[in-house]
Amino acid sequence: MTTPTPFLEFFKRGEVERDVRLMAATGALAPRAQEQVSLLVLLLDDPDPEIRSTAEATLSRIPTEALAAFLARPDVPTALREFFARRGIVPGEASRASASEDEDAPLVPVASESATPEASTLEGTGDREQTIVQRVASMSFTERLKAAVNGTRELRAILIRDTNKMISSAVLSSPKVTEPEVESFAKMANVSEDVLRTIAHRRAWMKNYGIVVALAKNSKTPVAVSMNLIPRLNSRDLQMLSIDRNVPEATRVAARKRVVESAGRK
């Protein structure tokens, strides 16, 4: 079973307001496929009857074939497969070892880009004197949340630094976020430790060496995370890290020890 994402955990802990839960139940808040389906299933037990019925209606809109293909993915939790098996939907014939190129795409997509006002109105077509940053500052929480998941690259670059943890976690749950973006997030000194920790816990991203290096060199990265990354660094980056005064001393010392050990083996 995959590790639940911080975004999904907010809903599991009951820390999400009704309007946001209802928006998620309609499919308007569209994170990655696995998070979206898990979220809809979770909302079937919401204490609010409208949210429960809305989540049920949204689930029923997903074609059986699409759900079967989704359930065939190797990263789908057993509990989710069992839930749909009770509804007569089982994994399809697709190979569990392979993953489609658009596996992160939500199964209930946002209707259209124009249907997301916070994304479309920030293109500067109206009042050009107001910057994107200023407009984001004037957004409500719900608007920022939708923009974090469904908005543009420019919006994500701003919202990843949002002081509300749910907003920044929503950026990382966006199916639109790319590895180059994640690498840029991993280099930021003004994001929360939670953002860096979430990046480090996603296996697909950690296959990207650029992201690994960025996390290891970021002074905000939790020491426990950066220490685990040291063995993955090449000799050049290890040497640079061992003399980098911007990283925690424990990380620098561990890198220096690794450099010495490597030199001793030659």
Secondary structure, DSSP 8 states (H G I E B T S, - for coil): -----HHHHHHHTT-S-HHHHHHHHHT-S---HHHHHHHHHHHTT-SSHHHHHHHHHHHHHS-HHHHHHHHTSTTS-HHHHHHHHTTT----SS-TT---TTTTS-SS--S-GGG-HHHHGGGSSS-TTS-HHHHHHTS-HHHHHHHHHHS-HHHHHHHTT-SSHHHHHHHHH-TT--HHHHHHHHH-SSS-HHHHHHHHT-TTGGG-HHHHHHHHH-TTS-HHHHHHHGGGS-HHHHHHHHT-TTS-HHHHHHHHHHHHHHHHT-
